[in-house]
Amino acid sequence: MSLLGIDVGTTGCKAVIYAVDGRLLATGSASYRAERGAGRAELSVAEVEAAVAVSVHRAVSSATGDPVTALCVTSMGESFVLVDDENAVSPISILGHDPRGREELDPIIDAIGSEEYFRISGNVPTENHSLPKLLWLARHDAYTLERAKKFLCWSDYISFRLGAFPSIGYSHANRALMLDLDAGQWSGRIVKASGLNPDLLPMVLPEGSVVGKVSHQGEERFGVPQGAVIILGGHDQIFNALGAGCVASGSAVDGMGTFECITPVYAGHPPPAELHVLGLNVEHHCLSGLFVSFIYNQSGSVAEWFLRTFAADAPDLNGAYAKLEREMPPGPARPLFLPLLENSG
């Protein structure tokens, strides 16, 4: 009896298996590359799913004596996949820091008001969130959006492909910019103002809910034993907080990956007016009754850009590090790099 954790990030995924007594049994990982260009930042759905399958297969095959009986998936914040009853209907997944959607969001902010929007959702509405990306698709790729039955964030999509029913945790629903924070359900007012089909929205549940069992197809895709219980995961930052022991008001965690994100924890919902003045979001922790904010900016994404740009001929990222290390002077260099490559958080 063992437990599987899967994390889907912006540039790579990880799988880890633990025995129920806390012993680490196996790990697996795989990487992929975000496609970036003028005005776009995307992931290939097929490439990411294949990498998740590779990482999970590697972990499961190394822990053969202790079969997985339950699993949970976490992932980056806002990026989502459009699905029908079984598969993805779009080949790409737009990343949160992709600038598309700003124009489509403005009329909704004007209709509701920025302060009222913040009171309902707990977020300052920006193009980083899922709603503006969905509205951009409605305007520029209506055919794909019309074929979709649901939108699912990446942790929910992988769970769906394993055999779960379409669902979303509070933490990712927060990042969609359509959740009524206090009610814990989709805001009818925001959804109506957006013009989106409400049927596109998955069921909102608290993290930790049982959302299905691994199907026969899920076992074939990912190597996880059929019948293993699928537990609803969510946004990686709140699970970072849980893993670091930030489970009480006044604690905070600094998580560093593609982004560096400081996540302070509150007991209860702080006064919206005070946070709105500071421009700080407030969202659900994965533990009931707790809330968090996110203070973030670029981190690993800058290092990756630097490596891809100045060691473009290297075969992989490890080769890029080695190439640049050979070029480094023995002492501190004079150039100073001040990255301003995308909007900050």
TIFI-178634 format. One line per 5 residues: number of its first residue (from 1); for each residue x negated, y, z of N, C-alpha, C, O. Coordinates in pm, whole numbers, plus 50000, padded with zeros to 5 digits. Example, Ala and Ser with C-alpha at 12.3 -4.5 7.8 and 13.67 -1.06 7.14 Angstrom:
2
1	48681/49431/50780/48770/49550/50780/48680/49670/50780/48576/49668/50846; 48715/49775/50708/48633/49894/50714/48710/50003/50787/48659/50114/50804 .
This chain:
345
1	49915/49880/50000/50000/50000/50000/49912/50124/50000/49835/50146/50094; 49923/50205/49895/49841/50325/49886/49921/50439/49825/50030/50418/49771; 49866/50560/49833/49934/50681/49790/49850/50751/49683/49728/50765/49698; 49915/50795/49575/49848/50858/49462/49884/51006/49457/50002/51041/49461; 49783/51092/49448/49804/51233/49424/49749/51271/49288/49638/51230/49252 .
6	49824/51349/49212/49783/51395/49080/49791/51547/49078/49891/51604/49121; 49686/51612/49030/49687/51759/49016/49656/51796/48873/49555/51753/48818; 49743/51876/48812/49728/51921/48674/49690/52068/48675/49772/52153/48711; 49566/52099/48636/49518/52236/48637/49514/52297/48498/49561/52236/48401; 49458/52415/48487/49452/52486/48360/49351/52425/48265/49371/52429/48143 .
11	49243/52369/48319/49137/52315/48232/49105/52169/48261/49017/52112/48196; 49172/52108/48356/49145/51969/48386/49244/51913/48487/49316/51988/48552; 49246/51781/48498/49336/51716/48593/49256/51617/48678/49150/51568/48638; 49311/51588/48795/49246/51499/48890/49349/51402/48946/49466/51438/48963; 49307/51281/48973/49391/51183/49041/49310/51126/49157/49190/51102/49144 .
16	49377/51104/49269/49308/51051/49387/49402/50954/49458/49522/50979/49469; 49348/50844/49505/49428/50743/49574/49374/50725/49716/49254/50708/49737; 49465/50730/49813/49430/50710/49953/49507/50592/50010/49623/50568/49974; 49443/50520/50100/49515/50423/50181/49600/50499/50281/49573/50616/50309; 49702/50435/50335/49791/50506/50428/49720/50545/50557/49771/50628/50632 .
21	49604/50485/50586/49529/50525/50705/49431/50639/50676/49352/50676/50763; 49435/50693/50555/49353/50809/50521/49224/50779/50449/49151/50872/50414; 49192/50653/50426/49069/50618/50356/49081/50650/50207/49180/50615/50142; 48978/50715/50154/48973/50743/50010/48941/50614/49936/48839/50550/49963; 49027/50575/49841/49008/50450/49768/48952/50471/49628/48868/50393/49583 .
26	48996/50576/49558/48953/50594/49420/48988/50733/49370/49079/50798/49421; 48913/50778/49270/48941/50906/49206/48928/50890/49055/48868/50794/49006; 48984/50984/48983/48969/50990/48838/48993/51132/48792/49070/51205/48855; 48928/51173/48685/48947/51309/48635/48926/51312/48485/48865/51222/48428; 48977/51416/48422/48959/51439/48279/48980/51587/48253/49051/51654/48328 .
31	48919/51638/48147/48928/51781/48118/48994/51803/47982/49005/51711/47901; 49038/51925/47961/49094/51969/47835/49066/52118/47823/49016/52180/47917; 49098/52174/47710/49062/52313/47685/49185/52395/47651/49263/52357/47563; 49202/52505/47720/49308/52599/47684/49269/52671/47554/49155/52714/47537; 49364/52683/47465/49342/52754/47340/49374/52901/47362/49488/52936/47393 .
36	49275/52985/47345/49294/53129/47367/49264/53205/47239/49173/53169/47164; 49342/53309/47214/49320/53395/47098/49383/53529/47123/49422/53560/47236; 49393/53609/47021/49451/53742/47036/49597/53730/47080/49682/53686/47002; 49625/53769/47203/49763/53770/47251/49822/53634/47281/49944/53621/47282; 49740/53531/47306/49797/53400/47338/49700/53320/47424/49578/53335/47416 .
41	49758/53234/47507/49682/53137/47587/49772/53016/47604/49877/53025/47668; 49731/52902/47548/49819/52786/47540/49745/52657/47574/49623/52649/47566; 49823/52558/47612/49773/52421/47628/49847/52331/47529/49965/52352/47500; 49777/52231/47479/49841/52127/47398/49908/52028/47493/49841/51969/47577; 50039/52011/47478/50112/51919/47565/50058/51777/47552/50036/51709/47652 .
46	50036/51733/47429/49986/51596/47407/49848/51577/47467/49819/51472/47525; 49760/51679/47453/49624/51667/47504/49623/51660/47656/49549/51581/47715; 49704/51743/47720/49707/51743/47866/49766/51612/47918/49711/51552/48011; 49877/51567/47860/49937/51441/47906/49840/51325/47888/49832/51237/47974; 49768/51323/47777/49670/51216/47754/49559/51221/47859/49515/51117/47907 .
51	49514/51342/47895/49410/51355/47997/49460/51311/48134/49386/51248/48210; 49586/51342/48165/49644/51295/48292/49647/51142/48294/49614/51081/48395; 49687/51082/48182/49691/50936/48175/49553/50876/48196/49538/50776/48266; 49451/50937/48136/49314/50888/48152/49271/50896/48298/49216/50800/48352; 49296/51010/48362/49251/51027/48501/49324/50931/48595/49263/50875/48686 .
56	49455/50911/48573/49531/50820/48659/49488/50676/48635/49470/50600/48730; 49470/50637/48508/49423/50501/48478/49288/50474/48546/49267/50366/48600; 49198/50571/48543/49067/50553/48605/49080/50529/48754/49013/50442/48809; 49168/50606/48819/49184/50590/48963/49251/50456/48996/49205/50383/49083; 49360/50426/48925/49436/50304/48955/49351/50180/48930/49356/50085/49008 .
61	49274/50181/48823/49193/50063/48791/49080/50041/48891/49025/49931/48898; 49045/50144/48969/48940/50131/49070/48995/50094/49207/48919/50071/49301; 49129/50088/49218/49191/50056/49347/49286/49939/49331/49399/49942/49380; 49239/49835/49262/49326/49723/49226/49372/49642/49346/49477/49577/49341; 49297/49644/49453/49334/49564/49569/49439/49628/49658/49484/49567/49755 .
66	49479/49749/49627/49573/49822/49712/49668/49898/49621/49645/50016/49595; 49775/49837/49571/49860/49900/49469/49931/50026/49519/49968/50036/49636; 49948/50120/49428/50015/50247/49460/50163/50221/49486/50231/50156/49406; 50213/50272/49597/50354/50256/49631/50430/50389/49627/50553/50389/49624; 50359/50500/49627/50424/50631/49618/50325/50731/49561/50204/50715/49574 .
71	50378/50835/49496/50290/50935/49434/50356/51072/49439/50477/51085/49458; 50272/51174/49420/50319/51312/49415/50230/51388/49319/50109/51363/49312; 50289/51483/49243/50215/51559/49143/50222/51708/49176/50329/51760/49206; 50108/51775/49171/50103/51921/49182/50045/51977/49054/49987/51904/48973; 50062/52108/49035/50009/52168/48911/50000/52318/48926/50046/52376/49024 .
76	49938/52379/48825/49929/52525/48816/50068/52587/48818/50169/52519/48804; 50070/52717/48836/50198/52784/48860/50300/52787/48751/50393/52706/48752; 50287/52877/48654/50403/52913/48573/50418/52833/48445/50527/52830/48388; 50313/52769/48398/50319/52703/48268/50421/52589/48269/50429/52514/48366; 50498/52577/48161/50606/52479/48158/50608/52406/48024/50542/52444/47928 .
81	50688/52298/48022/50708/52215/47903/50858/52206/47878/50935/52185/47972; 50900/52220/47754/51040/52202/47716/51062/52056/47678/50985/51999/47601; 51170/51995/47733/51193/51852/47710/51336/51827/47665/51427/51906/47693; 51355/51713/47594/51489/51660/47571/51514/51551/47674/51463/51561/47786; 51589/51448/47641/51617/51345/47740/51497/51257/47773/51496/51191/47877 .
86	51394/51256/47685/51281/51165/47706/51145/51229/47685/51049/51193/47753; 51134/51324/47590/51003/51371/47545/50995/51523/47545/51096/51593/47560; 50874/51572/47526/50854/51714/47503/50905/51751/47364/50889/51673/47270; 50965/51868/47350/51015/51912/47219/50929/52022/47159/50953/52066/47047; 50828/52066/47234/50734/52166/47183/50593/52114/47198/50561/52055/47302 .
91	50506/52134/47099/50370/52083/47110/50280/52167/47199/50172/52122/47237; 50324/52288/47235/50238/52376/47316/50309/52417/47444/50432/52416/47453; 50228/52452/47543/50277/52503/47670/50208/52638/47694/50086/52645/47704; 50287/52744/47703/50232/52879/47718/50187/52900/47862/50262/52874/47956; 50064/52946/47879/50010/52971/48013/50063/53102/48071/50104/53191/47997 .
96	50062/53112/48203/50117/53228/48268/50049/53358/48231/50116/53460/48218; 49915/53356/48213/49846/53481/48184/49849/53517/48036/49787/53615/47994; 49919/53438/47955/49949/53477/47818/50039/53601/47823/50137/53602/47898; 50009/53706/47746/50083/53833/47761/50222/53833/47699/50295/53931/47717; 50262/53728/47628/50391/53730/47561/50507/53732/47662/50501/53666/47766 .
101	50611/53807/47630/50731/53812/47712/50757/53943/47780/50865/53963/47836; 50661/54036/47777/50681/54163/47845/50801/54240/47789/50885/54289/47865; 50810/54249/47658/50919/54325/47596/51054/54261/47628/51153/54331/47649; 51058/54129/47630/51184/54061/47655/51230/54076/47800/51350/54066/47827; 51137/54098/47892/51172/54109/48034/51226/54247/48070/51309/54260/48160 .
106	51179/54350/48002/51214/54488/48038/51364/54513/48048/51407/54576/48145; 51447/54467/47953/51591/54495/47964/51655/54434/48089/51750/54492/48143; 51605/54319/48135/51662/54257/48255/51624/54338/48379/51705/54357/48469; 51499/54385/48383/51456/54470/48495/51540/54597/48499/51582/54641/48605; 51563/54656/48382/51644/54778/48375/51787/54753/48423/51847/54837/48490 .
111	51842/54636/48388/51981/54605/48424/51997/54579/48573/52098/54617/48633; 51898/54514/48635/51909/54476/48776/51841/54577/48868/51886/54600/48980; 51732/54637/48821/51652/54729/48903/51537/54654/48966/51555/54542/49015; 51418/54713/48966/51300/54642/49013/51307/54608/49162/51267/54499/49202; 51359/54700/49245/51368/54671/49388/51469/54561/49416/51444/54473/49499 .
116	51584/54564/49346/51685/54461/49366/51634/54326/49314/51660/54222/49374; 51562/54330/49204/51504/54207/49150/51409/54145/49253/51409/54024/49275; 51329/54231/49316/51235/54182/49418/51311/54127/49537/51272/54024/49594; 51419/54193/49576/51497/54145/49691/51554/54006/49664/51555/53920/49752; 51601/53983/49541/51659/53853/49507/51552/53746/49496/51563/53639/49557 .
121	51448/53774/49417/51353/53668/49379/51227/53663/49463/51158/53561/49465; 51195/53774/49534/51070/53778/49609/50948/53807/49524/50836/53803/49574; 50969/53835/49395/50858/53859/49304/50871/53992/49232/50981/54035/49196; 50757/54058/49213/50753/54171/49120/50760/54111/48980/50670/54036/48943; 50864/54141/48902/50880/54075/48771/50773/54120/48671/50763/54238/48639 .
126	50695/54024/48623/50594/54050/48521/50599/53939/48417/50669/53839/48435; 50524/53958/48309/50522/53858/48203/50449/53731/48242/50449/53634/48166; 50385/53727/48360/50315/53606/48405/50410/53490/48432/50369/53374/48428; 50536/53519/48460/50629/53417/48506/50694/53342/48389/50675/53377/48273; 50772/53239/48424/50830/53152/48321/50943/53219/48243/50953/53200/48122 .
131	51027/53297/48311/51143/53356/48243/51105/53436/48119/51163/53412/48013; 51009/53529/48126/50976/53604/48004/50924/53517/47890/50947/53548/47773; 50855/53406/47924/50809/53315/47818/50929/53246/47751/50931/53230/47629; 51028/53206/47831/51149/53146/47775/51223/53246/47687/51275/53210/47582; 51228/53372/47731/51295/53475/47651/51218/53502/47522/51278/53530/47418 .
136	51085/53495/47529/51005/53513/47406/51034/53400/47308/51047/53424/47188; 51045/53278/47359/51078/53165/47272/51217/53180/47212/51239/53148/47095; 51312/53230/47292/51448/53250/47240/51448/53348/47123/51530/53337/47032; 51357/53441/47127/51349/53544/47021/51266/53498/46902/51297/53532/46788; 51160/53422/46928/51064/53390/46821/51063/53243/46780/51010/53210/46674 .
141	51121/53155/46861/51124/53012/46827/51253/52951/46880/51251/52856/46958; 51363/53007/46836/51494/52965/46888/51522/52818/46857/51591/52751/46935; 51469/52767/46747/51494/52629/46710/51442/52533/46818/51511/52439/46857; 51320/52558/46866/51264/52472/46970/51343/52484/47099/51373/52383/47164; 51378/52606/47137/51452/52626/47262/51590/52560/47255/51637/52505/47355 .
146	51654/52565/47141/51787/52503/47127/51780/52351/47136/51877/52289/47178; 51668/52291/47097/51653/52146/47106/51627/52100/47249/51646/51982/47280; 51583/52191/47335/51543/52154/47471/51665/52132/47560/51765/52203/47551; 51654/52031/47646/51756/52007/47748/51718/52074/47880/51805/52123/47952; 51586/52077/47910/51539/52137/48035/51402/52199/48012/51329/52161/47920 .
151	51367/52295/48096/51227/52338/48106/51173/52282/48237/51241/52287/48340; 51051/52229/48234/50989/52169/48351/50847/52221/48365/50771/52220/48268; 50809/52266/48485/50669/52299/48509/50587/52170/48504/50643/52060/48509; 50455/52183/48495/50373/52068/48462/50384/51953/48563/50388/51837/48523; 50390/51983/48691/50402/51873/48788/50535/51801/48768/50542/51679/48781 .
156	50640/51876/48737/50771/51817/48717/50776/51739/48585/50844/51637/48575; 50702/51788/48485/50699/51718/48356/50630/51582/48369/50680/51481/48319; 50515/51578/48438/50445/51450/48455/50531/51355/48538/50537/51235/48508; 50596/51405/48641/50687/51320/48719/50800/51267/48631/50837/51150/48642; 50854/51352/48545/50959/51314/48451/50911/51203/48357/50985/51108/48330 .
161	50790/51216/48308/50735/51115/48216/50704/50984/48290/50699/50877/48229; 50683/50993/48420/50662/50872/48500/50794/50801/48529/50796/50680/48552; 50905/50876/48528/51035/50814/48552/51129/50892/48640/51239/50845/48668; 51090/51012/48686/51176/51094/48771/51287/51161/48690/51274/51179/48569; 51395/51197/48759/51497/51277/48692/51451/51423/48689/51370/51463/48773 .
166	51500/51504/48593/51452/51644/48581/51485/51724/48707/51601/51737/48745; 51383/51777/48771/51400/51853/48894/51282/51947/48909/51181/51935/48840; 51297/52042/49002/51190/52140/49026/51193/52178/49174/51301/52194/49232; 51076/52193/49234/51068/52233/49374/51082/52383/49390/51072/52459/49293; 51105/52426/49513/51119/52569/49540/50998/52647/49487/51013/52755/49430 .
171	50878/52591/49507/50757/52667/49475/50746/52699/49327/50706/52810/49292; 50780/52604/49239/50776/52634/49096/50899/52712/49051/50890/52793/48958; 51012/52688/49115/51130/52770/49084/51103/52916/49119/51150/53006/49050; 51028/52939/49228/50986/53075/49262/50913/53140/49146/50936/53256/49114; 50824/53063/49082/50740/53118/48975/50816/53135/48843/50765/53194/48748 .
176	50939/53084/48838/51020/53100/48717/51083/53238/48709/51126/53281/48602; 51090/53309/48824/51146/53445/48830/51299/53444/48821/51360/53546/48788; 51361/53329/48850/51507/53321/48844/51567/53267/48973/51689/53250/48980; 51484/53239/49074/51535/53179/49198/51585/53287/49293/51521/53391/49310; 51699/53261/49355/51744/53342/49468/51669/53287/49590/51697/53177/49637 .
181	51575/53366/49639/51481/53317/49741/51553/53271/49867/51521/53165/49922; 51650/53349/49913/51717/53315/50038/51815/53200/50021/51830/53118/50112; 51881/53192/49906/51979/53085/49883/51910/52954/49847/51967/52846/49868; 51788/52961/49793/51718/52841/49752/51778/52777/49629/51762/52656/49608; 51847/52855/49546/51906/52807/49422/51889/52913/49314/51854/53028/49343 .
186	51913/52874/49189/51901/52969/49080/51996/53088/49102/52109/53070/49147; 51949/53206/49071/52030/53327/49085/52122/53341/48965/52075/53362/48853; 52253/53330/48987/52348/53346/48878/52338/53483/48815/52359/53498/48694; 52306/53584/48895/52297/53721/48843/52181/53735/48746/52197/53794/48639; 52065/53682/48782/51948/53693/48695/51967/53608/48569/51937/53653/48458 .
191	52016/53485/48588/52035/53396/48472/52134/53457/48374/52114/53451/48253; 52242/53515/48425/52341/53577/48337/52280/53696/48263/52304/53713/48144; 52202/53778/48332/52138/53893/48268/52038/53850/48161/52016/53922/48064; 51977/53731/48180/51877/53685/48084/51939/53634/47955/51877/53640/47849; 52064/53585/47963/52128/53527/47846/52088/53384/47819/52133/53325/47721 .
196	52004/53326/47906/51965/53186/47887/52081/53092/47919/52169/53124/47999; 52079/52976/47856/52176/52872/47886/52144/52814/48024/52035/52760/48043; 52236/52824/48121/52207/52771/48255/52175/52622/48256/52107/52573/48347; 52222/52549/48155/52194/52405/48149/52046/52376/48131/52001/52264/48153; 51969/52478/48089/51825/52461/48068/51750/52448/48201/51635/52402/48203 .
201	51813/52487/48309/51746/52494/48439/51760/52360/48513/51871/52311/48529; 51649/52301/48558/51657/52175/48631/51710/52195/48773/51718/52307/48823; 51747/52085/48836/51795/52089/48974/51684/52135/49068/51571/52086/49059; 51714/52229/49157/51617/52279/49254/51629/52199/49383/51738/52185/49440; 51514/52145/49429/51510/52065/49550/51388/52103/49633/51291/52157/49579 .
206	51391/52077/49763/51271/52102/49845/51160/52004/49811/51186/51888/49782; 51036/52052/49816/50921/51962/49797/50929/51849/49899/50970/51869/50013; 50887/51731/49857/50895/51614/49943/51017/51529/49917/51028/51419/49972; 51111/51578/49833/51230/51499/49800/51190/51381/49712/51096/51390/49633; 51262/51271/49725/51244/51156/49636/51321/51185/49507/51441/51210/49511 .
211	51251/51180/49392/51314/51215/49265/51313/51100/49165/51341/51120/49047; 51283/50979/49211/51288/50864/49122/51181/50762/49153/51109/50773/49252; 51173/50662/49068/51070/50559/49077/51004/50544/48940/51065/50572/48837; 50880/50499/48941/50807/50481/48815/50879/50377/48729/50908/50266/48774; 50908/50416/48606/50978/50329/48512/50880/50236/48441/50759/50247/48457 .
216	50936/50144/48363/50852/50056/48282/50768/50139/48185/50649/50113/48167; 50834/50240/48122/50760/50327/48029/50655/50409/48102/50546/50432/48049; 50687/50453/48226/50590/50528/48305/50469/50445/48338/50356/50495/48337; 50490/50317/48369/50377/50228/48396/50291/50212/48271/50168/50213/48280; 50354/50196/48156/50279/50181/48032/50199/50307/48000/50086/50299/47952 .
221	50257/50424/48026/50188/50549/47993/50072/50579/48086/49965/50622/48042; 50092/50556/48216/49996/50606/48316/49929/50496/48398/49832/50525/48468; 49977/50374/48391/49913/50265/48465/49957/50253/48609/49903/50170/48682; 50054/50334/48653/50104/50326/48790/50208/50214/48798/50292/50204/48709; 50204/50130/48901/50298/50017/48907/50444/50061/48901/50485/50156/48967 .
226	50521/49989/48821/50664/50016/48812/50728/50003/48951/50696/49911/49026; 50817/50095/48983/50885/50092/49111/50823/50180/49217/50884/50202/49321; 50701/50231/49193/50640/50323/49290/50729/50448/49305/50782/50498/49206; 50745/50496/49426/50834/50608/49454/50769/50739/49410/50651/50762/49436; 50847/50826/49343/50797/50956/49297/50850/51064/49391/50971/51082/49404 .
231	50757/51135/49454/50790/51242/49548/50773/51376/49477/50674/51396/49406; 50868/51468/49496/50863/51597/49429/50746/51681/49481/50737/51708/49601; 50659/51721/49391/50547/51809/49425/50579/51953/49388/50693/51997/49400; 50477/52027/49343/50502/52165/49307/50375/52243/49282/50275/52188/49236; 50380/52371/49313/50273/52465/49285/50147/52429/49365/50154/52410/49486 .
236	50035/52421/49297/49911/52375/49362/49871/52462/49481/49817/52410/49578; 49896/52593/49476/49847/52681/49582/49911/52650/49718/49844/52657/49821; 50041/52616/49719/50102/52588/49850/50057/52452/49903/50051/52430/50024; 50025/52360/49811/49972/52231/49857/49826/52244/49901/49781/52169/49986; 49752/52340/49842/49621/52375/49896/49634/52419/50042/49557/52380/50128 .
241	49736/52504/50066/49759/52553/50203/49789/52438/50297/49735/52432/50408; 49875/52346/50255/49908/52230/50338/49783/52147/50365/49757/52109/50480; 49705/52119/50260/49586/52035/50276/49479/52098/50363/49404/52028/50430; 49474/52231/50363/49375/52302/50444/49423/52326/50587/49351/52384/50668; 49544/52281/50617/49597/52299/50752/49660/52434/50777/49682/52471/50892 .
246	49691/52508/50671/49757/52639/50686/49907/52615/50695/49980/52630/50596; 49951/52580/50813/50090/52541/50834/50154/52622/50946/50254/52581/51004; 50094/52739/50977/50149/52825/51081/50130/52970/51040/50036/53003/50968; 50219/53055/51085/50211/53197/51055/50077/53255/51101/50030/53224/51210; 50017/53338/51018/49890/53400/51050/49771/53327/50993/49659/53380/50998 .
251	49790/53208/50938/49680/53137/50874/49680/53168/50725/49779/53216/50671; 49567/53141/50659/49556/53164/50516/49448/53073/50459/49359/53029/50531; 49458/53045/50329/49358/52964/50262/49309/53039/50138/49387/53107/50071; 49181/53026/50108/49123/53081/49985/49092/52963/49894/48998/52889/49918; 49173/52947/49790/49153/52837/49696/49087/52886/49570/49131/52984/49511 .
256	48980/52818/49527/48904/52863/49410/48907/52757/49301/48865/52643/49323; 48957/52796/49184/48960/52709/49067/48956/52798/48944/48870/52886/48933; 49049/52777/48851/49060/52867/48737/49084/53009/48787/49029/53105/48732; 49167/53022/48890/49186/53148/48960/49137/53132/49103/49134/53021/49157; 49098/53243/49165/49076/53245/49309/49200/53306/49371/49242/53416/49335 .
261	49260/53234/49465/49389/53275/49521/49384/53266/49674/49357/53160/49729; 49411/53377/49740/49425/53380/49886/49574/53368/49917/49655/53445/49866; 49609/53270/50000/49749/53240/50031/49774/53255/50181/49746/53162/50256; 49826/53370/50227/49865/53384/50368/50002/53322/50392/50086/53317/50303; 50022/53274/50515/50144/53202/50552/50223/53284/50654/50167/53341/50747 .
266	50355/53288/50633/50446/53360/50724/50548/53263/50782/50588/53167/50715; 50590/53288/50907/50703/53216/50966/50828/53297/50936/50851/53401/50998; 50908/53251/50843/51026/53326/50803/50996/53421/50690/50880/53441/50652; 51100/53479/50636/51092/53567/50520/51057/53709/50566/51140/53773/50631; 50938/53761/50535/50903/53898/50574/50998/53999/50511/51060/53969/50409 .
271	51010/54119/50569/51100/54221/50514/51064/54254/50368/50952/54296/50342; 51158/54237/50273/51127/54259/50131/51075/54399/50102/50986/54416/50019; 51131/54501/50170/51091/54639/50140/50942/54661/50168/50875/54731/50092; 50892/54602/50276/50751/54620/50311/50660/54554/50208/50559/54612/50168; 50696/54434/50164/50614/54364/50066/50622/54430/49929/50523/54434/49856 .
276	50741/54484/49894/50757/54546/49763/50665/54666/49749/50609/54689/49642; 50650/54743/49855/50561/54860/49852/50417/54816/49824/50343/54885/49753; 50378/54700/49879/50242/54649/49861/50226/54573/49729/50114/54541/49690; 50337/54543/49662/50329/54465/49539/50298/54319/49565/50243/54251/49478; 50333/54269/49685/50305/54130/49721/50429/54044/49704/50536/54079/49756 .
281	50417/53935/49633/50527/53840/49623/50546/53768/49756/50456/53766/49840; 50663/53709/49774/50685/53617/49886/50760/53497/49830/50860/53512/49760; 50709/53378/49863/50765/53255/49807/50765/53146/49912/50704/53161/50018; 50832/53036/49883/50842/52927/49978/50708/52852/49992/50639/52826/49894; 50674/52818/50114/50572/52717/50142/50636/52581/50110/50757/52575/50088 .
286	50559/52474/50107/50619/52342/50087/50675/52286/50217/50737/52179/50216; 50654/52357/50329/50713/52316/50457/50830/52408/50490/50819/52530/50476; 50939/52351/50533/51062/52426/50558/51039/52537/50660/50974/52517/50763; 51095/52655/50630/51088/52768/50722/50966/52855/50707/50959/52961/50768; 50868/52813/50627/50747/52891/50605/50749/52954/50467/50805/52899/50372 .
291	50684/53072/50457/50674/53143/50329/50529/53185/50308/50449/53187/50402; 50495/53219/50185/50358/53256/50150/50358/53374/50054/50460/53408/49994; 50242/53436/50040/50214/53530/49931/50091/53479/49856/50016/53397/49908; 50071/53530/49734/49954/53496/49654/49880/53623/49615/49939/53715/49557; 49751/53629/49648/49665/53741/49609/49553/53680/49526/49467/53611/49579 .
296	49555/53704/49394/49467/53625/49308/49406/53707/49195/49454/53815/49160; 49300/53651/49139/49234/53710/49024/49153/53600/48955/49147/53487/49003; 49091/53635/48843/49016/53535/48767/48899/53481/48848/48842/53551/48932; 48865/53355/48822/48751/53293/48889/48684/53198/48791/48599/53240/48712; 48721/53071/48794/48662/52974/48703/48689/53004/48557/48610/52966/48471 .
301	48799/53074/48529/48830/53110/48390/48723/53202/48332/48694/53196/48213; 48665/53287/48416/48559/53377/48370/48431/53298/48342/48365/53320/48241; 48398/53204/48433/48279/53120/48412/48294/53038/48283/48199/53024/48206; 48415/52985/48261/48438/52906/48140/48422/52993/48016/48358/52952/47919; 48481/53113/48018/48468/53206/47903/48321/53236/47876/48277/53236/47761 .
306	48244/53261/47983/48103/53294/47966/48027/53179/47902/47947/53198/47811; 48055/53057/47951/47987/52940/47896/48026/52915/47751/47940/52887/47667; 48155/52926/47721/48201/52902/47584/48146/53007/47489/48125/52979/47371; 48124/53128/47540/48079/53239/47455/47928/53237/47433/47882/53254/47320; 47852/53216/47539/47706/53229/47531/47633/53095/47519/47510/53091/47507 .
311	47710/52987/47523/47650/52855/47498/47747/52775/47411/47777/52659/47438; 47794/52841/47306/47899/52781/47223/47851/52656/47150/47934/52573/47111; 47720/52642/47130/47669/52526/47056/47645/52404/47146/47605/52299/47096; 47669/52417/47276/47650/52305/47368/47761/52201/47347/47873/52238/47314; 47732/52072/47367/47833/51968/47341/47948/51969/47441/48059/51929/47407 .
316	47923/52014/47565/48027/52019/47668/47986/52121/47774/47881/52184/47762; 48069/52137/47877/48041/52237/47979/47913/52207/48056/47839/52299/48091; 47885/52079/48084/47761/52045/48154/47640/52083/48070/47540/52133/48122; 47650/52060/47938/47542/52100/47848/47527/52251/47842/47416/52302/47830; 47641/52322/47852/47636/52469/47851/47565/52522/47975/47483/52613/47966 .
321	47597/52463/48092/47528/52504/48215/47377/52481/48201/47298/52568/48237; 47339/52366/48150/47197/52333/48138/47127/52430/48042/47015/52473/48068; 47193/52463/47930/47133/52554/47832/47109/52691/47893/47001/52748/47878; 47210/52745/47963/47196/52878/48021/47097/52878/48136/47027/52977/48159; 47090/52767/48210/46993/52759/48321/46850/52766/48268/46763/52828/48330 .
326	46826/52703/48153/46691/52707/48095/46654/52849/48051/46536/52884/48047; 46755/52932/48019/46728/53067/47971/46715/53169/48084/46675/53282/48060; 46749/53129/48205/46750/53224/48316/46609/53266/48354/46517/53184/48355; 46590/53395/48385/46459/53440/48435/46437/53386/48577/46533/53348/48644; 46314/53384/48624/46286/53327/48756/46343/53410/48871/46372/53356/48977 .
331	46359/53540/48850/46410/53625/48957/46542/53689/48918/46594/53662/48810; 46597/53774/49005/46723/53841/48973/46711/53923/48845/46609/53988/48821; 46815/53919/48763/46815/53993/48636/46883/54128/48654/46958/54149/48750; 46859/54219/48561/46917/54353/48570/47064/54359/48525/47141/54434/48585; 47105/54283/48423/47245/54298/48377/47346/54265/48485/47327/54173/48565 .
336	47455/54341/48487/47564/54320/48581/47691/54295/48501/47726/54375/48413; 47760/54185/48530/47880/54147/48456/48002/54182/48538/48021/54130/48647; 48086/54272/48485/48210/54311/48551/48326/54260/48467/48363/54325/48370; 48384/54145/48501/48486/54088/48414/48620/54159/48425/48674/54178/48534; 48672/54198/48311/48810/54247/48302/48866/54184/48175/48880/54250/48072 .
341	48899/54055/48184/48936/53977/48066/49086/53956/48053/49133/53916/47947; 49161/53982/48158/49306/53969/48153/49365/54045/48270/49292/54092/48358; 49498/54057/48272/49564/54126/48382/49535/54054/48513/49533/53931/48518; 49514/54130/48618/49490/54069/48749/49623/54039/48816/49729/54079/48767; 49616/53967/48929/49737/53937/49005/49774/54048/49100/49874/54038/49172 .
